[in-house]
């Protein structure tokens, strides 16, 4: 009998090394343990470059928790959790304990394992330059405009993306300090929740940490508060396998290599609707790449959202920055677009086409949008 339902949302980076079969197995094992205790766990993943808590990510969180409430027909007690996780390469003399403090953590400067969004503002400058060169066209209140300079980019952001400001260093900004980044994003989320009466009453618990790719483990930088038994158990299970299990070590070793994924993936944030593992297996079969069926890290650069299938709303800043980064800097002109069924996949494709910046990237780089859906793959 289910006594309690917990809804967990991980806000993670789109980085291709940010997921492994060990992590998937650990989560499944702990979910089963909690199920035997009468606690049902529903797990969602929102992935955007840099793990930034931008307004679209806050809206994704709200939609996810709202949908969970709608599905609670038996009025079971519910608990809500958000886990903010960034990633980087910590030095050998950094603290390796699960709960550590930022002053005991040191980043390896220039390491390829650090988050690419440390240079997000520079990426945004490239996007601005491309917009001026390509001169995309937008329609505002029945009138067409060609975007040909910085002032018109600012106008486009206001009219299409509801942002009053500039693109580079403003709408899209770099991570200031990687060690403190997850804590800052936690603060932004806490403020957003405090100002939203529908989220505030849910008593959402928020954790934040850094995934150290040298250790293959998460380090919490929030003093371990709040205590979240499910999340802590998953992380300790991952640590156990990364340390003691030879197969686990082999699976995780790719996570400490430079990011070099095979393809990109745009999908929904609910893993029950779209599976990154299914998509990766499909792509490797399509390209006749041998694989075992287990999910290997460094395979797919994945971005997710709850609104990816709403065609007439724009993408958020760090989805746009991540999409550009994956195509231009990682060379991923193969981009899988994955919905639960063909109709949902079609709506995601429509959203890409309707977004002037995303559509510009597709045309400029001749991106191959590969349509897949979970029903067909299963």
N, C-alpha and C positions, 0 to 999 in steps of 0.2 A: 504493500500500500504506500502511495506517495504522500509523504507528510509535508514536504517542502519542495519548491521549484526554485532553482537558482539560474539566473541569466547572466552569463559572462561575456563580455566583449573585449577582445584584444585589439588594441590600436597598434599595428605594427608597420614596419617599413615594407615597401614593395620589393626590396632587395631579394634577388634570387637565392641567396644563401640563408635566408631567414626562416627556412622550414626544412625539416628532415623527417624521415620515417620514425626515428627515435622519438621525436616530439609528438608525432601523431599517435604512436603506440602508447606513450606515457599518458597522454590525454585520455585515450580510450580506456586504458586500464583503470585510471583513477575515477573516471565517470562510472564504470561498472561497480567499483567499490562503494561509491556514494549511492548508487542505485540500490544496492543491497541494504543500505542504511535508511532507505525511504526518501532519499534526496535525488530529485531529477535535475540534471545539469543540461542546460541549453547553451551551446558555445558558438559564438560568432566572431568573425575576424574582419576588421576594417583595415585595409592596406592602402596607404598613400605614401608617396616618397617623403622620407624624413619623419614620419609619424607625427606630423603637425596636427594639432587640434584646431583646424580651420572651421569656419561656420558650417560648411557642408558636412564635415565629420560630426559636429555636434548634432546636426539634423539626422545623420545616419544613426547615431546613438538613440536619439529620441524615437525615430521610427521603429527601431529594433525593440525597444522596451514597450512601445505601444502595441506592437504586434504580439508580443509575448503575453501582454495582459488580455488581449482579445481572445487568445487561444486558451486562456485559463477558465474553462467552463465550470470546473468543480470548486472554484473559489479556494484553491490551495494557497497557503502562505508563500509569498514570493520575496526573493532577495535579488538585488541588482548590483553588478560589479563591472568596473572598467579597468583594464590593465594597459597602461601606456608603456611601450617598450621600444627603445631605440637600440642601435648597435654600434659597436666600435671595437678597436684593437687596444687592449690595455697592456701596459708594460709588465714585465716579469715581477717587479717589486710592488705592483698594485695589490691591494687587499683582494683576496679571492673568496672570502666568506659570502654566503648567500645574502646576508644583510650587512651592508658596508656603508661607509660615508664617502661623499664625493672628495673630501680632502685626502682620502687614502687611495684614490684611484687616479691613474695618470694615463693619458692617451698617447699612443705611438704616433707622433706627427708624420703626416704624409703616407700612412699605411693604406694600402688598397682595401683593407678590411673595414676602414672607417666609412661612415655613411656618406654617400655622394652628395647629399644635400648640405654638407659643409660649404659647398660651392654653389648653392642654389641661386644666389644673386647674379653670379656670372652667367649661369645658364639662362636666367631671365633676360639678361642683356642680349644674349644671342637670339632669344625669342623675339625681343623688340626689334632687333635688326632685321630678322626674317620677315616680320610683319610689314615693315616699311618697304622691303624689297618685293615681297609677293603681293602686297596691296589687296588683302582679302576684302570682300564686300559684305556689308551688313545691311539689314533693313530695320529702320526705326520708324514706327507709326506710319507705315506705308511709303516711306521715302528711303531710297538706297544711298549708301555712303561707301566710298572707297577709303580704306584706312591707309593714309600715306605719310603720316608724321606722328610724333609723340603726343601732340595735343589730341589727335583723333584716336590714338590708342587709349588715352585717358577717357575720351568720350565713349568708346566701345566698352571699356570696363564698366562704366557707369550704367550704360543702357542695356548691355547684354548680361553682364556678370554681377550687377548690383554692387559694384565697389567704386567708391569715390576716391581715386588716388592714382598713382602711377603703377606700372607693372613691375619693373625691376627694382629690387630692394625695398618694395613697398607692399604690393600684392603678393609677390613671391620674394621671400627673404631667406638668407642663409641661416643655418644653425649657428648660433653665436658661440656657445661652448658646449661640446658634446656631453661632458660630464653632468652639466646642470640642465641640459635640454629636457629630459623627461620630467624633471620637477617643475620646470617652467610650463610645460604643456599641461601638467596636472593642475597648476594654478589657473590657467586659462579655462580649463574644463570646469573647475570648481566655481569660478565666477559665472560662467555660462549657465550652470545648473542653478546657482543662487538667484539668477535673474529670470528663471523660467518656472512658473508656478506648477506646471505639470511634471517637470523633472525633480523639482525640489522636494516634493512630498514622497518620492520613491526611496529616499535615504540611500542614495547610490554610494557605494564604497569604491575608492579609487586607489590603485597601486601604481608605482612607477619604477622602472628599472632599466638597466643597460644589459643587452645581450653581448657578452664578451666572446668574440669569435675565436680568440686564442684559447679560451677555456671551454668553449661550447656550452656555456652556462649563463643563466640570468643572474644578475646581481641587483638586488633591490636597493634603491637609494632613498628610501622613505622611512628608515628606521624599522621597517617591518610592520608599520601601522598603516592601514588596519590589518589585523590578522585575518587572513582568508584561507581557511583550511584546504579548499579544493585547489586553488592556485599554487599554494606552497607545496602541496603534495605532488602536483604535476612537476614542478621545478626540481624538487628533490629526487623524483623518479628519473628525470632526465640526467641529473648529475650522477646518479648511481650507475646508469648505463654508460654514460660517457666515460666514466672512470673505470668500471669493472668489466664491461661487456666488450669483447674483442670485435664482434660484429658491429656493435654500436659505434665503436671508435672508427671502423672502416667507413661506416655510413656518414659519420660526422666530419671526416677529414676534409671533404670537399668544401665544408663550410668555412675552412680557414684559407681557402684559395681566393685569388682575385676573382671578382664577379665576372663570369663569362657564361651567361645563360644561353639556352638554345632558341628561346622565343619569348614573346611577351604574352600576357593574358589579362584581358579585362573581363571581370565576372562579378556576380553578386556576392554580398558579404556573408550570406548564410551558407555554410559548407554543405548543408543538406540539399541546397538548391544547385550549387555549382562546386565541383570538386577539383581543386588544383592537381590532385594526384591523377584523376581520370584524364584531365586535359594534357598533362605531361606524358602519360602513357600513349595517348592518341597521337600526339605530335611525334614521339619517337617511332611509333609504328608507321606513321605517314612518311617519315624520312628514312625508314628502314635502319633505325639505330637499335642495336641490341640492348635489352633491359630486362630486369628481373620482375618488374611489377611493383617493387617497393619505390617510394618516392625518394629520389636523390636530391640533396640540396644543390644549388647552383644550376638548376635546370630551367626554371620559369620565373621571369620577372612579372610579378602579379600585383595588379591594383584592383581594389574592390570597393563597392558602395551599395547602399540600399536603394539609391535613386538612379542607378545606371540604366534601368529599364524605363525611365520616364523621359520620353523623347524630346519634349519641348522645354526642358530645363538644362542649363549649362553645367559643365563639369567644374569642379573646384580647382583652386590654384595649384595644389600640389599633385593632383592627378594630371593636370596639363603639363606641369614641369616634369613629372616622372615619365609621362608618355614621350615627351621630347627627348629626355635624357636617355631613355631606353632605345629609341630609334637612332639618334645622332651619335651618342657616345658609346653605346653598347652594340650598335649595329643590328638591332632587332627589327628588321623590316617585315618579318613574319610576326603578326600579332593575332593570337586567337581571341575570338569574341564568344563568350560562353554564357548562355542562359540556361534555365531549367528545361525549357522546351523551345521549339523553333520560333514560336511567337515572341517569347521573351528575348531571344537572341536577335530577332529582327528589330525589336524596339531599341536594343542597345546600339545596333548599327545606325538606326535613325538618329539617335542622340549624338553619335560621333559626327554624322553628316550635318546635323543642325548646329553644332558648336563651331563657330567660325575659326577658332584657333586650332582645334583638333582636326577639323576638316582640311585646313591648310597644311598641317603636318602630313596627313595621309597623301595628299596630292603631291606635295613637294618631294617627299622621299619615296613615292610610289609604294606605299605600305600595302602588303598583302594581308587583308583582313580575312582570317580563316574562321568560318562559321562552324561552331560546334554547340551541342546542347546535351545536358546531362541525361535526359531520357534515352536518347539514341546511344550514348556511350555505355550506359548501364545495360 
